[in-house]
Amino acid sequence: MDHIYYISKIYTLTGAAGRHLWINIEQMDKGKVHGVLSNTHRQALRLNLSFEFPYYGHLLREITVTTGGFLYTGDVIHKMLTATQYIAPLMANFDPSISSNSTVIYFDNGTALVVQWDHVYLQDSSHLGSFTFQATLHRDGRITFAYKEIPVHISEISTVNHPVKVGLSDAFVVLHKIHQIPDIRRRTIYEYHRVELLKSKISNCTAVEMLPLPTCLQFSSCESCVTAHIGFNCSWCSRLQRCSSGFDRNRQDWVDSGCLDESENTDIKLKAEVKRASYYDSMNLLLFCCFLLADDTNIALHLTEDGCDPDKQSEEQLQTSLLVGILVTVFLMVTAILVTVYMYHHPTSSASLFFIERRPTNWPAMKFRRGSGHPAYAEVEAMGRDKEGFIVIEPKDSFIISDRRESAFTTDQRDGFIVPDQTERFLVVDHC
């Protein structure tokens, strides 16, 4: 199945094509069982990869393993890890502390990272039985989900206390400054893509392989970027020397550097040049297009067959329109001043009475409730940042973490994992 950024294929572990997708970590005797993850509930561990893992075209060197059956790919740890930026073979309310046989195992051999949730139970439905499944991240960008033991249909897993998801998600973060409070910054997370796998296809001895498709980020030159035909509208930004569709993790850099405006202006100029340069061969036109993208200030002028310069004509039309616009604006301003002076000296005129009756003090109060109607945002704080906040914007669901007393994360610097308060409670609004 084509998911724009990935293609997914479903196999059975008993078949010849899918037999190699399950990695037997126990027989390799190289897996590492993490003691804290294997004995606690709702924990997260940051791992440093020994290789660069391409995810949505971005090269990652860190992955966060959680007890909830998913991997978090974001740069900043916060309380809403289940909202977006995840790799989820089976995201659910798993609690490895229920059974001594439950473990979270991981293994990095330099070309792939294998994470296995072994004999884990659902905290609110432990009677359903144990689950055993894996997620494997390959150096070439392939992602594999393998399921050895799934005792029930995934649709029967409760979403009351925890979302249930199978698939991928990525987002970009935008930093907003709050002008009223200079020292406060707010980060907003926008999910730009999600892969949702069919839960009905997940059962015992099944596997899903996701193959990455080309993205704009892989192109490093103007020529390869503007001529790419990969299903994305790739644009080259001369300021950043980067190719992008405008929707990836570097979105803020793309906007702040003016690449969005540059790509739009370049597209318009390219279309005009293509119409006027039909006598060029394809190679010369390609080089000229890249010249446009590299330097918008040095554009060669080309005459049409009759000797007229269309750029000059369009420039004259633009100057005429600008002059007319200025004259109209000045006329309206003078008219407004004259009307104001007239009403000031003639307060009993019909025009004066008309505006007095409709002055702002007589306007009805406009009643708006902040956040009413669409409670799709949740505000949290980032780890180690006392003066920054997070808003996660997700198209389909929101995940709010609250605590009856106080929700907090404490960081154990020795082990490198995040230990949330055990009294936390989760409120889930999920529309899977």
C-alpha positions as CSV (number, residue, x, y, z in Angstrom):
1,M,0.0,0.0,0.0
2,D,1.3,3.5,-0.9
3,H,1.4,5.9,2.0
4,I,3.2,8.8,0.0
5,Y,6.3,8.6,2.2
6,Y,6.3,4.8,2.6
7,I,5.1,1.6,0.9
8,S,3.8,-1.1,3.3
9,K,3.8,-4.8,2.6
10,I,2.2,-7.5,4.8
11,Y,3.7,-10.9,5.2
12,T,3.3,-14.0,7.4
13,L,6.2,-15.2,9.5
14,T,5.6,-18.7,8.4
15,G,6.0,-17.9,4.7
16,A,9.3,-17.8,2.8
17,A,9.1,-14.1,2.2
18,G,8.4,-13.1,5.8
19,R,10.3,-15.7,7.7
20,H,13.4,-13.5,8.0
21,L,11.5,-10.5,9.3
22,W,11.4,-11.9,12.9
23,I,14.8,-11.5,14.6
24,N,15.4,-14.1,17.3
25,I,17.3,-12.0,19.8
26,E,17.3,-14.8,22.4
27,Q,19.3,-17.1,20.2
28,M,21.7,-14.4,19.2
29,D,22.4,-13.8,22.9
30,K,23.1,-10.1,22.1
31,G,20.0,-8.4,23.2
32,K,20.0,-6.1,26.2
33,V,17.2,-6.3,28.7
34,H,16.6,-2.9,30.4
35,G,15.8,-3.3,34.0
36,V,13.8,-0.2,34.5
37,L,11.7,-0.5,31.3
38,S,11.0,-4.1,32.1
39,N,9.7,-3.4,35.6
40,T,7.8,-0.2,35.4
41,H,4.8,1.4,33.6
42,R,4.9,4.3,31.2
43,Q,8.6,4.8,31.0
44,A,10.9,6.1,28.2
45,L,14.5,5.5,27.5
46,R,16.6,7.5,25.0
47,L,19.0,5.4,22.9
48,N,21.9,6.6,20.8
49,L,22.0,4.8,17.5
50,S,25.3,3.5,16.1
51,F,24.1,4.5,12.6
52,E,22.1,7.2,10.9
53,F,18.5,6.1,10.5
54,P,16.5,7.9,7.7
55,Y,13.0,8.7,8.9
56,Y,10.8,10.7,6.5
57,G,14.0,11.8,4.9
58,H,15.6,13.0,8.1
59,L,18.7,11.3,9.5
60,L,18.2,10.4,13.2
61,R,20.9,9.4,15.6
62,E,18.6,9.0,18.7
63,I,15.5,7.0,19.4
64,T,13.3,6.8,22.5
65,V,12.1,3.4,23.6
66,T,8.9,3.3,25.6
67,T,7.0,0.7,27.6
68,G,3.9,1.4,25.7
69,G,4.8,-0.6,22.5
70,F,6.2,2.3,20.4
71,L,9.3,4.3,19.7
72,Y,9.4,8.1,19.9
73,T,11.4,9.9,17.2
74,G,11.2,13.5,18.5
75,D,14.1,15.6,19.7
76,V,12.5,16.8,22.9
77,I,11.0,14.5,25.5
78,H,7.6,15.8,26.7
79,K,4.5,14.3,28.3
80,M,2.6,13.7,25.0
81,L,4.8,11.1,23.4
82,T,1.8,9.2,22.0
83,A,0.5,12.2,20.0
84,T,2.9,12.3,17.1
85,Q,6.4,11.5,15.9
86,Y,6.2,7.8,16.7
87,I,7.0,4.4,15.2
88,A,4.3,2.2,16.7
89,P,4.2,-1.6,16.0
90,L,1.4,-1.7,18.7
91,M,0.9,1.4,20.9
92,A,-1.3,0.4,23.9
93,N,-1.4,0.6,27.7
94,F,1.3,-2.1,28.3
95,D,2.7,-2.5,31.8
96,P,5.8,-4.7,32.0
97,S,5.7,-4.6,35.8
98,I,2.6,-6.9,35.9
99,S,4.7,-10.0,35.2
100,S,8.2,-11.0,36.0
101,N,8.4,-12.6,32.5
102,S,7.7,-9.2,30.8
103,T,10.8,-7.6,29.3
104,V,11.7,-4.8,26.9
105,I,14.8,-5.9,24.9
106,Y,16.8,-4.0,22.4
107,F,19.8,-4.8,20.2
108,D,21.9,-2.5,17.9
109,N,24.3,-4.4,15.6
110,G,25.5,-1.3,13.6
111,T,23.1,-1.8,10.7
112,A,19.8,-2.2,12.5
113,L,18.1,-1.6,15.8
114,V,15.7,-4.3,17.1
115,V,13.3,-3.5,20.0
116,Q,11.2,-6.4,21.3
117,W,8.3,-6.1,23.8
118,D,8.3,-9.7,25.2
119,H,5.3,-11.1,27.0
120,V,3.9,-7.8,28.0
121,Y,0.4,-7.4,29.4
122,L,-2.2,-4.6,29.2
123,Q,-2.5,-2.8,32.5
124,D,-6.3,-2.5,32.3
125,S,-6.9,-5.9,30.6
126,S,-4.2,-8.3,31.8
127,H,-6.6,-11.2,31.5
128,L,-6.4,-11.0,27.7
129,G,-3.0,-12.5,27.8
130,S,0.6,-11.5,26.9
131,F,1.8,-9.8,23.7
132,T,5.1,-10.3,22.0
133,F,6.2,-8.2,19.0
134,Q,9.1,-6.3,17.5
135,A,10.1,-3.2,15.7
136,T,13.3,-3.1,13.6
137,L,14.8,0.0,12.1
138,H,17.3,-0.6,9.3
139,R,20.1,1.7,8.2
140,D,18.6,2.0,4.7
141,G,15.3,3.4,6.2
142,R,13.3,0.2,6.1
143,I,11.0,-0.3,9.1
144,T,9.7,-3.8,10.1
145,F,7.0,-4.7,12.5
146,A,6.8,-8.4,13.4
147,Y,4.1,-10.0,15.6
148,K,4.7,-13.3,17.3
149,E,2.0,-13.4,19.9
150,I,-1.2,-11.3,19.6
151,P,-3.9,-12.9,21.8
152,V,-6.9,-10.8,20.8
153,H,-8.0,-8.7,17.9
154,I,-6.4,-5.2,18.2
155,S,-9.8,-3.5,17.8
156,E,-10.8,-5.1,21.2
157,I,-8.0,-3.3,23.1
158,S,-9.4,-0.5,25.2
159,T,-8.6,3.1,24.3
160,V,-10.0,4.5,27.6
161,N,-6.7,5.0,29.4
162,H,-4.3,4.9,26.4
163,P,-4.4,5.4,22.7
164,V,-4.1,2.3,20.5
165,K,-2.2,2.9,17.2
166,V,-0.3,1.0,14.6
167,G,1.8,2.9,12.2
168,L,4.1,5.9,11.8
169,S,3.8,9.7,12.4
170,D,6.0,12.7,12.0
171,A,5.7,16.4,12.7
172,F,7.5,19.7,12.7
173,V,8.0,22.1,15.6
174,V,7.4,25.9,15.3
175,L,8.7,28.3,17.9
176,H,6.4,31.2,18.8
177,K,7.4,34.2,20.9
178,I,4.9,35.6,23.3
179,H,5.2,39.4,23.1
180,Q,3.4,40.1,26.4
181,I,6.0,38.0,28.3
182,P,9.4,38.4,26.7
183,D,11.1,35.5,28.4
184,I,8.4,32.9,27.5
185,R,8.5,30.9,24.3
186,R,5.9,28.4,23.1
187,R,6.6,25.5,20.8
188,T,3.8,24.2,18.7
189,I,4.0,20.7,17.2
190,Y,2.2,20.2,13.8
191,E,1.7,16.7,12.5
192,Y,2.2,16.8,8.8
193,H,1.9,13.1,7.9
194,R,0.7,9.8,9.5
195,V,0.7,6.2,8.3
196,E,-2.1,4.2,9.7
197,L,-1.9,0.5,9.1
198,L,-5.0,-1.7,9.0
199,K,-5.4,-3.2,12.5
200,S,-7.5,-6.1,11.1
201,K,-4.3,-7.4,9.3
202,I,-2.3,-7.6,12.6
203,S,-2.5,-11.1,14.2
204,N,-0.2,-13.9,15.3
205,C,2.8,-14.6,13.1
206,T,2.3,-11.6,10.8
207,A,4.8,-8.9,9.8
208,V,4.7,-5.5,8.1
209,E,7.6,-4.1,6.1
210,M,7.6,-0.4,5.2
211,L,9.9,0.8,2.5
212,P,10.8,4.5,2.3
213,L,10.0,6.5,-0.8
214,P,12.2,9.3,-2.1
215,T,11.7,12.7,-0.5
216,C,12.9,16.2,-1.6
217,L,15.4,16.2,1.3
218,Q,17.6,13.7,-0.5
219,F,18.5,16.1,-3.3
220,S,21.6,18.2,-2.8
221,S,21.7,20.4,-5.9
222,C,19.4,22.8,-7.7
223,E,19.3,20.8,-10.9
224,S,18.3,17.5,-9.3
225,C,15.8,19.2,-7.0
226,V,13.8,21.2,-9.6
227,T,13.7,18.3,-12.0
228,A,12.6,15.6,-9.5
229,H,9.5,13.7,-10.3
230,I,8.8,11.8,-7.0
231,G,5.3,12.9,-6.1
232,F,6.3,16.0,-4.1
233,N,6.5,19.6,-5.3
234,C,10.2,20.1,-4.6
235,S,11.7,23.6,-4.4
236,W,15.3,24.8,-4.1
237,C,16.1,27.4,-1.5
238,S,19.3,29.3,-2.4
239,R,19.6,30.8,1.1
240,L,19.7,27.4,2.8
241,Q,21.1,25.4,-0.1
242,R,18.4,22.9,0.6
243,C,15.7,21.1,-1.4
244,S,12.3,20.7,0.3
245,S,8.6,20.5,-0.2
246,G,8.1,23.0,2.7
247,F,6.7,20.3,4.9
248,D,9.3,18.5,7.0
249,R,11.1,19.0,10.4
250,N,13.0,22.0,9.1
251,R,9.8,23.9,8.4
252,Q,10.7,26.9,10.6
253,D,14.1,27.4,9.0
254,W,12.4,27.2,5.6
255,V,9.9,29.9,6.6
256,D,12.3,32.1,8.6
257,S,14.8,32.2,5.7
258,G,12.2,33.3,3.2
259,C,12.4,30.1,1.3
260,L,8.6,29.9,1.0
261,D,8.4,33.2,-0.8
262,E,11.5,32.5,-2.8
263,S,10.0,29.2,-4.1
264,E,6.7,30.9,-5.0
265,N,8.4,33.7,-6.9
266,T,10.7,31.3,-8.6
267,D,7.8,29.2,-9.8
268,I,6.1,32.2,-11.4
269,K,9.4,33.3,-13.1
270,L,10.0,29.8,-14.3
271,K,6.6,29.5,-15.9
272,A,7.1,32.9,-17.7
273,E,10.6,31.9,-18.9
274,V,9.4,28.5,-20.2
275,K,6.8,30.3,-22.4
276,R,9.4,32.7,-23.8
277,A,12.2,30.3,-24.2
278,S,10.7,27.6,-26.3
279,Y,13.6,27.9,-28.7
280,Y,16.0,26.7,-26.1
281,D,17.0,23.1,-25.9
282,S,16.1,21.2,-22.8
283,M,19.6,21.4,-21.3
284,N,20.0,25.1,-21.7
285,L,16.6,25.7,-20.2
286,L,17.5,23.6,-17.2
287,L,20.7,25.5,-16.6
288,F,18.7,28.8,-16.9
289,C,16.1,27.6,-14.4
290,C,18.8,26.8,-11.9
291,F,20.4,30.2,-12.5
292,L,17.0,31.8,-11.6
293,L,16.8,29.8,-8.4
294,A,20.4,30.6,-7.4
295,D,20.2,34.4,-8.0
296,D,16.9,36.1,-8.3
297,T,18.5,39.5,-8.7
298,N,20.4,38.7,-11.9
299,I,17.8,37.6,-14.5
300,A,18.7,37.8,-18.2
301,L,16.2,39.6,-20.4
302,H,15.1,37.9,-23.6
303,L,13.3,39.6,-26.5
304,T,10.4,38.2,-28.4
305,E,10.3,37.7,-32.2
306,D,8.9,41.2,-32.8
307,G,11.7,42.9,-30.8
308,C,9.5,43.9,-27.9
309,D,10.6,43.5,-24.3
310,P,7.7,41.9,-22.4
311,D,9.4,42.6,-19.0
312,K,9.6,46.3,-19.8
313,Q,5.9,46.4,-20.7
314,S,4.9,44.6,-17.6
315,E,7.1,46.9,-15.5
316,E,5.3,50.0,-17.1
317,Q,1.9,48.4,-16.3
318,L,3.0,47.8,-12.8
319,Q,4.1,51.4,-12.3
320,T,0.8,52.7,-13.7
321,S,-1.2,50.5,-11.4
322,L,0.9,51.6,-8.4
323,L,0.4,55.3,-9.3
324,V,-3.4,54.7,-9.5
325,G,-3.4,52.9,-6.2
326,I,-1.6,55.8,-4.5
327,L,-3.9,58.4,-5.9
328,V,-7.0,56.4,-4.8
329,T,-5.5,56.0,-1.3
330,V,-4.8,59.7,-1.0
331,F,-8.3,60.6,-2.2
332,L,-9.9,58.4,0.4
333,M,-7.7,59.8,3.2
334,V,-8.6,63.4,2.3
335,T,-12.3,62.5,2.1
336,A,-12.2,60.9,5.5
337,I,-10.4,64.0,7.0
338,L,-13.0,66.4,5.5
339,V,-15.9,64.2,6.7
340,T,-14.4,64.2,10.2
341,V,-13.9,67.9,10.3
342,Y,-17.5,68.5,9.0
343,M,-19.0,66.2,11.7
344,Y,-16.9,67.9,14.4
345,H,-18.3,71.3,13.5
346,H,-21.8,70.0,12.8
347,P,-22.6,67.6,15.7
348,T,-26.3,67.7,15.0
349,S,-26.1,66.6,11.4
350,S,-27.6,63.3,10.3
351,A,-24.1,61.9,9.6
352,S,-22.8,62.8,13.1
353,L,-25.9,61.3,14.8
354,F,-25.5,58.2,12.7
355,F,-22.0,57.5,14.0
356,I,-22.8,58.6,17.6
357,E,-25.5,56.0,17.8
358,R,-23.1,53.3,16.6
359,R,-20.1,54.2,18.6
360,P,-18.1,51.3,20.2
361,T,-19.5,51.9,23.7
362,N,-22.9,50.8,22.3
363,W,-21.7,47.7,20.6
364,P,-22.9,44.4,22.1
365,A,-20.3,42.4,23.9
366,M,-18.7,39.6,21.8
367,K,-18.6,36.5,23.9
368,F,-15.9,33.9,22.9
369,R,-14.6,31.1,25.0
370,R,-11.0,30.3,24.4
371,G,-10.7,26.8,23.1
372,S,-14.4,26.2,23.1
373,G,-15.9,23.9,20.4
374,H,-12.6,22.3,19.3
375,P,-10.5,21.2,22.3
376,A,-7.8,19.8,20.1
377,Y,-4.8,21.4,21.8
378,A,-3.0,20.5,25.0
379,E,-0.3,22.6,26.6
380,V,2.6,20.9,28.3
381,E,6.1,21.8,29.4
382,A,9.3,20.6,27.8
383,M,11.9,18.6,29.8
384,G,14.5,20.9,31.5
385,R,12.8,24.1,30.2
386,D,11.0,26.1,32.9
387,K,10.1,28.9,30.5
388,E,8.9,27.0,27.4
389,G,5.6,25.4,26.6
390,F,4.3,22.9,24.1
391,I,1.1,22.7,22.1
392,V,0.5,19.6,20.1
393,I,-1.8,20.0,17.1
394,E,-3.0,16.7,15.8
395,P,-5.7,16.2,13.1
396,K,-7.5,13.3,14.7
397,D,-6.9,13.1,18.4
398,S,-5.3,14.7,21.4
399,F,-3.7,13.1,24.4
400,I,-3.7,14.9,27.7
401,I,-1.7,13.8,30.7
402,S,-2.9,15.0,34.0
403,D,-2.2,14.2,37.6
404,R,-4.5,14.6,40.6
405,R,-1.7,16.1,42.7
406,E,1.0,17.2,40.3
407,S,2.4,15.7,37.1
408,A,6.1,15.8,36.8
409,F,9.0,14.1,35.1
410,T,12.3,13.5,36.9
411,T,15.4,12.7,35.0
412,D,17.9,10.1,36.2
413,Q,21.2,11.3,34.6
414,R,23.0,8.1,35.4
415,D,20.7,5.8,33.4
416,G,19.6,8.3,30.8
417,F,15.9,7.5,31.0
418,I,12.8,9.5,31.9
419,V,10.9,8.5,35.1
420,P,7.4,10.1,35.3
421,D,5.5,10.3,38.6
422,Q,3.8,7.0,39.2
423,T,0.6,8.8,40.2
424,E,0.0,10.1,36.7
425,R,-3.3,9.5,35.1
426,F,-4.0,9.6,31.4
427,L,-7.0,11.1,29.7
428,V,-7.3,9.9,26.1
429,V,-9.5,11.4,23.3
430,D,-8.8,9.1,20.4
431,H,-10.7,8.6,17.2
432,C,-9.0,5.6,15.6
